[in-house]
C-alpha cells in the first residue's frame, strides 16, 4: 500500500492515515519490552494477531536494523541497537539521574529508578540496582505499568494539576493518595504492580521534561518509609538542581 497519495492537480503529497506495517513493527518492540523472557515467532504472531509469515517478515526487518535478535533456539529478544537509540531519550535527565540513583541504590540496598509519564502510562526511564544486596528487584528501563498503580504513579499524580489530569483523558479515577503526598513527603504502595513488592516514590519535576518520579522498589527493608522518603526527596532536589 503506498504511503502517499497524489492530490489531483497538485504536486503536493498527502500522508497516508496509517502505516499498518510500521505500527505492527512498533508493537513487536512494545511486546518484547513488556516480557522478561524471549519469545518465539509463534508467540509474537499470536500477540499481534497475524499469520506467522507476516510476523516473520516484520522480525526480519527489525533484525536488519539490530532492533531485535534471535538466539540459536529461534527465540526473539530486543537488540542492542534499541538501547543505543534509547540513550537519546531524555538524555540530560538520564545523565543527571544515574549517579544519584547509584548512591540511593547502594545506600538503601534497593533498586532505584526514574519513572516518567508517557502516553498515559508509567514508563521506567533509567534504573540502578545495588552492588551488594541479598535480594534485588530488577526494574528494567522500558518497563510500563498503568498510571493508577504503584507509588511512582501516585507521586506523578500529586504533581499534576486538574487541567493536566483532564488533558490525559484517563479513564481511571485519580488516586486519593495523591493528595497526601505533600503532607507525607512521599507516596507508597505494596502489592500493586507486582505481588510481594513495595515501592516508595517522590515527585521529580524538571522543567522541560515530562512529569516524573524518583522511586525505589524492594522486597523488604530495615529502613522506615519516612527515612526512604527523605532520601528520595533530597535526591530529587539534587537532580533538579543539576538540570537547573
N, C-alpha and C positions, 0 to 999 in steps of 0.2 A: 504494500500500500504506500503511495507517495506521501512524503512528509509535508509537501507544499502543493497548493493548487493555484493555477494561474487565474487571475481575475480578468475577465473579458475586457479588451480594450485597454489594458494596463500591463506594464512590465513588473508591477509590484507583486510580490508573493505573499499569500496569507498563510500563517502557520496552521497545520492540522490541529484539530481539537485534542488529539490524544495519540501517543505512540504506545501501542499495546506491548510491543516487544521491549521497549525501554522500561516500561512500567513493570513488566514481569522480571526483567533483569534486576531492577532495584529491589523488587520484592524478594528475590532469591537472597540478596545480601542481607535484607532485614531478617529473613527467616533464620539464616545461618548465625547472625549476630545474637539471636534470642536463644540459640541452643548451646549447651555446654559440650556436646559431643558432635563429631562429624556425622553427616547424613548421606544416605545412599541416593542415587538418582531417582529410584522408585519413590522414596520418601519425599523428595523435593517435588517430584511430579504430582504426587498426591496433595501436598501442601499448596501447590499452585493451581490445582485442579485442571491440569493439562495432560496431554498424552506424553509418554516417556520420551518420544522422539523430539518433541518441542522443548522439553526441559533439557535434553542433551544438547541441542543447538544453542540454547541460551548459555549453558555452562561452558561450552567450547569458546564462546565469545568472551565470557568473563575470565576464562583461563588464559586466553591470548593476551589479556591486559594485566594478568597477575593478580586479579581481584579474588579469585578462588583457586584452590589447588586440590588435587586428588591424590590420596595415598595409594600404596600398592594394592590395597583391597578395593579401590574404587570409591572410597568414601570421600565426601566433599567437605572442605572447611574453608574459612576465609583465608585469603592470601596476604603475604607481607606487603604487597603494593597498596592494599587498602589502608594499612597502618600508616604508610607514608603519606597518603592523601589526607588522613585524619589529622596529621600533625599541623596542617594549615588551618584547622577549625579552632577558633578561639585561641590562637597561638599564644597571645600575650597572657591570657588568663591561665592557660596550662603552665606556661613557664613560671609565672609568679606563684602558682599553687604548689608545684612539685616539691620544692624544699620545705614548705610549710607542712604539707601532707606527710612528708618523710619524718619530720620532727614529731608530729602528732602520733603517727603510727608507732614509732619506737618508744615514745614517752608513755603512751597509754596501752600499748600492746594489742592494738586492734587495727583493722583496715580503715583507712581514712580516704575520703573521696569528695570530689566536687560533682554535684548534680545540677543540671540546668533544665529549664522548661523548654521543651521542643515539641511543637505541633500538639500541644495539649497533653503531653506525657512527660515523665521524668526520665532524663537521659544522663547516664553516667559519663562525664566528660574525661575525667582522669582519676586514677586511684593508686594508692600505695599500700602495700602490706608490710607489717612489721618484720624486722630482720629476725628477731628471736621471739617466739611465742609457741606455747604448747599446741594451740589450735588456732588457725586463722580462717577467715572467711574471704573467699575470692569475690571481688566486686568488679567484674570486667568492664573496661571502658566500652561504651556502646550498648550496655545493658539498659533496657527500658522497663518501666512499670507504670501503672496508672497514676495519674496526678493525685487522686484522692487517697492513695495508700502510702503509708510509711512516713517516718519523721522528715525525710528530705522534702516530700511534697507538702507536709504541714508547714514547714519552715518557709517554703516558697509562697504558700497561701498567705502567710502572715504579712508578706511584703507587697501583696497585690491589692490595689485599690478596687473598689466596687466596679468601677468602669473597666479596669483591666480584666477582672474576672468575667464580667458580662461579655467582653470582646472575645473571650475564648470560646463562647458558645458551648461551654462544658455541661454535659447532662447531669453530672454528679452534683450533689448538694455540697456547698462549701463546708469544710470541716470546722466544727465549733472550736476545736482545739487551737485553730489558727489565731483566735482572739486572745488566747492565753500565753502565746509565745513572748510577747513584750513583757508581761509580768514575771514569767518564769525565767526568761532569758534563753530558752531553748525549746525545741519540740522533741517528743519521744514517741517511740512505738515499739510494740513487741508482738511477734507472731502475725504480722500484717502482710509483708511481701513474701517472706519465706518463714515457714514454721520453725520455731526454736531460736530465731534470731531477734536481737534487739538493735535499735538504732537511735542515735541522738543527732540532732541537726540544728544549725542556726542559719538565719538568712545570710546570703552573700550578695550584697547589692553593689555591683560595679558599674559605673556609668559607661554606656556604650555596649554593655554585654547583656545577654538575656537574663531574666530573673533566675537566680541560682541559690544553692545552699551548700554549706560546708558540713560534712557529716562523717560519722563513724558507724560501723556495723560490727557486731560481736556476738559471741555465744554467751559469755558470762564475763564479769569484771569485778575487781575489788574496788574500783573507783565508783563513787556515787554519781548519779546523773547530774547533780548540781556541779560537781567538780569537772566532769566531762564537758558540760555546757560552758563552763567558764573558760576552759582551754580552747574550745572551738570559737567562742566569741572573741577572745584575744587574737586568735589566729586569723579570723575573718578580717579583723581590723588591719592586721599586718598585710594581708593580700590586697585589700582596698588601697592602703597607703602606697604599696609598691606600684600599683597601676595608676595612682592619682597624679 
